[in-house]
Amino acid sequence: NDEPVLRIPDVESNFSGTWSLSIERGPCSSEPSEEIEVFIEPERSFEIENIPNQCEGTEIQLSPTILAESMYSWMGPNGFETNAVRPIIEAKPGLYKVEAVTFNGCIYEDQIIITTTKRPIINSISSSDNGQCVNNLSTINLQADITNDEGLSFNWQGPTRTSEEETFSLTNFTNQDIGLYTLEVSNGACISD
């Protein structure tokens, strides 16, 4: 090779080892150069672990393949940046990219799209009671005002009764029915707070 640079295409890890240089011109050759140690890093698999759809605001961990002695750099929506290897973040929808640079300078990259579902929010619960004039023939209806209210299932809990209906109808209301009523709402992916 007449160039002062040695180029080896498709190099593999078996080229790792001690290398030196000597120059030949005609019948003469130089003394070998000082030896250098060359390490060819084997190519590795690199990917971010899949994350299924999340409730918006849930904490998630971005989990790429761990490469020893490497520097990681993450970028994502809304100016998200970190050098953490496996950052724990609040789930926000968008594209997240990671770059890992090994101690030999090899660069690995991957990306993932995070999708989120909005959590149903119970703003208030109203009652159709008749004030203090309730008897055992009375029916009281409990109904919730909900934000993000598409495709919901309901789970009402009371002192003596439960319901999975949107409106909790308490027919033949008695003293045993007096107490705390709670509601949990789910859209299939997220449960209300």
Secondary structure as a PSIPRED ss2 file (coil, helix, strand):
# PSIPRED VFORMAT (PSIPRED V4.0)

   1 N C   1.000  0.000  0.000
   2 D C   1.000  0.000  0.000
   3 E C   1.000  0.000  0.000
   4 P C   1.000  0.000  0.000
   5 V C   1.000  0.000  0.000
   6 L C   1.000  0.000  0.000
   7 R C   1.000  0.000  0.000
   8 I C   1.000  0.000  0.000
   9 P C   1.000  0.000  0.000
  10 D C   1.000  0.000  0.000
  11 V C   1.000  0.000  0.000
  12 E C   1.000  0.000  0.000
  13 S H   0.000  1.000  0.000
  14 N H   0.000  1.000  0.000
  15 F H   0.000  1.000  0.000
  16 S C   1.000  0.000  0.000
  17 G E   0.000  0.000  1.000
  18 T E   0.000  0.000  1.000
  19 W E   0.000  0.000  1.000
  20 S C   1.000  0.000  0.000
  21 L C   1.000  0.000  0.000
  22 S C   1.000  0.000  0.000
  23 I C   1.000  0.000  0.000
  24 E E   0.000  0.000  1.000
  25 R E   0.000  0.000  1.000
  26 G C   1.000  0.000  0.000
  27 P C   1.000  0.000  0.000
  28 C E   0.000  0.000  1.000
  29 S E   0.000  0.000  1.000
  30 S C   1.000  0.000  0.000
  31 E C   1.000  0.000  0.000
  32 P C   1.000  0.000  0.000
  33 S C   1.000  0.000  0.000
  34 E C   1.000  0.000  0.000
  35 E C   1.000  0.000  0.000
  36 I E   0.000  0.000  1.000
  37 E E   0.000  0.000  1.000
  38 V E   0.000  0.000  1.000
  39 F C   1.000  0.000  0.000
  40 I C   1.000  0.000  0.000
  41 E C   1.000  0.000  0.000
  42 P C   1.000  0.000  0.000
  43 E C   1.000  0.000  0.000
  44 R C   1.000  0.000  0.000
  45 S C   1.000  0.000  0.000
  46 F C   1.000  0.000  0.000
  47 E C   1.000  0.000  0.000
  48 I E   0.000  0.000  1.000
  49 E C   1.000  0.000  0.000
  50 N C   1.000  0.000  0.000
  51 I C   1.000  0.000  0.000
  52 P C   1.000  0.000  0.000
  53 N C   1.000  0.000  0.000
  54 Q E   0.000  0.000  1.000
  55 C E   0.000  0.000  1.000
  56 E C   1.000  0.000  0.000
  57 G C   1.000  0.000  0.000
  58 T C   1.000  0.000  0.000
  59 E E   0.000  0.000  1.000
  60 I E   0.000  0.000  1.000
  61 Q E   0.000  0.000  1.000
  62 L C   1.000  0.000  0.000
  63 S C   1.000  0.000  0.000
  64 P E   0.000  0.000  1.000
  65 T C   1.000  0.000  0.000
  66 I C   1.000  0.000  0.000
  67 L C   1.000  0.000  0.000
  68 A C   1.000  0.000  0.000
  69 E C   1.000  0.000  0.000
  70 S C   1.000  0.000  0.000
  71 M E   0.000  0.000  1.000
  72 Y E   0.000  0.000  1.000
  73 S E   0.000  0.000  1.000
  74 W E   0.000  0.000  1.000
  75 M E   0.000  0.000  1.000
  76 G C   1.000  0.000  0.000
  77 P H   0.000  1.000  0.000
  78 N H   0.000  1.000  0.000
  79 G H   0.000  1.000  0.000
  80 F C   1.000  0.000  0.000
  81 E E   0.000  0.000  1.000
  82 T E   0.000  0.000  1.000
  83 N C   1.000  0.000  0.000
  84 A C   1.000  0.000  0.000
  85 V C   1.000  0.000  0.000
  86 R C   1.000  0.000  0.000
  87 P C   1.000  0.000  0.000
  88 I E   0.000  0.000  1.000
  89 I E   0.000  0.000  1.000
  90 E E   0.000  0.000  1.000
  91 A C   1.000  0.000  0.000
  92 K C   1.000  0.000  0.000
  93 P C   1.000  0.000  0.000
  94 G E   0.000  0.000  1.000
  95 L E   0.000  0.000  1.000
  96 Y E   0.000  0.000  1.000
  97 K E   0.000  0.000  1.000
  98 V E   0.000  0.000  1.000
  99 E E   0.000  0.000  1.000
 100 A E   0.000  0.000  1.000
 101 V E   0.000  0.000  1.000
 102 T C   1.000  0.000  0.000
 103 F C   1.000  0.000  0.000
 104 N C   1.000  0.000  0.000
 105 G C   1.000  0.000  0.000
 106 C C   1.000  0.000  0.000
 107 I E   0.000  0.000  1.000
 108 Y E   0.000  0.000  1.000
 109 E E   0.000  0.000  1.000
 110 D E   0.000  0.000  1.000
 111 Q E   0.000  0.000  1.000
 112 I E   0.000  0.000  1.000
 113 I E   0.000  0.000  1.000
 114 I E   0.000  0.000  1.000
 115 T C   1.000  0.000  0.000
 116 T E   0.000  0.000  1.000
 117 T E   0.000  0.000  1.000
 118 K C   1.000  0.000  0.000
 119 R C   1.000  0.000  0.000
 120 P C   1.000  0.000  0.000
 121 I E   0.000  0.000  1.000
 122 I E   0.000  0.000  1.000
 123 N E   0.000  0.000  1.000
 124 S E   0.000  0.000  1.000
 125 I E   0.000  0.000  1.000
 126 S E   0.000  0.000  1.000
 127 S E   0.000  0.000  1.000
 128 S C   1.000  0.000  0.000
 129 D C   1.000  0.000  0.000
 130 N C   1.000  0.000  0.000
 131 G C   1.000  0.000  0.000
 132 Q C   1.000  0.000  0.000
 133 C C   1.000  0.000  0.000
 134 V C   1.000  0.000  0.000
 135 N C   1.000  0.000  0.000
 136 N C   1.000  0.000  0.000
 137 L C   1.000  0.000  0.000
 138 S C   1.000  0.000  0.000
 139 T C   1.000  0.000  0.000
 140 I E   0.000  0.000  1.000
 141 N E   0.000  0.000  1.000
 142 L E   0.000  0.000  1.000
 143 Q E   0.000  0.000  1.000
 144 A E   0.000  0.000  1.000
 145 D E   0.000  0.000  1.000
 146 I E   0.000  0.000  1.000
 147 T E   0.000  0.000  1.000
 148 N C   1.000  0.000  0.000
 149 D C   1.000  0.000  0.000
 150 E C   1.000  0.000  0.000
 151 G C   1.000  0.000  0.000
 152 L C   1.000  0.000  0.000
 153 S E   0.000  0.000  1.000
 154 F E   0.000  0.000  1.000
 155 N E   0.000  0.000  1.000
 156 W E   0.000  0.000  1.000
 157 Q E   0.000  0.000  1.000
 158 G C   1.000  0.000  0.000
 159 P C   1.000  0.000  0.000
 160 T C   1.000  0.000  0.000
 161 R C   1.000  0.000  0.000
 162 T E   0.000  0.000  1.000
 163 S E   0.000  0.000  1.000
 164 E C   1.000  0.000  0.000
 165 E C   1.000  0.000  0.000
 166 E C   1.000  0.000  0.000
 167 T C   1.000  0.000  0.000
 168 F E   0.000  0.000  1.000
 169 S E   0.000  0.000  1.000
 170 L E   0.000  0.000  1.000
 171 T C   1.000  0.000  0.000
 172 N C   1.000  0.000  0.000
 173 F C   1.000  0.000  0.000
 174 T C   1.000  0.000  0.000
 175 N H   0.000  1.000  0.000
 176 Q H   0.000  1.000  0.000
 177 D H   0.000  1.000  0.000
 178 I C   1.000  0.000  0.000
 179 G C   1.000  0.000  0.000
 180 L C   1.000  0.000  0.000
 181 Y C   1.000  0.000  0.000
 182 T E   0.000  0.000  1.000
 183 L E   0.000  0.000  1.000
 184 E E   0.000  0.000  1.000
 185 V E   0.000  0.000  1.000
 186 S E   0.000  0.000  1.000
 187 N C   1.000  0.000  0.000
 188 G C   1.000  0.000  0.000
 189 A C   1.000  0.000  0.000
 190 C C   1.000  0.000  0.000
 191 I E   0.000  0.000  1.000
 192 S C   1.000  0.000  0.000
 193 D C   1.000  0.000  0.000
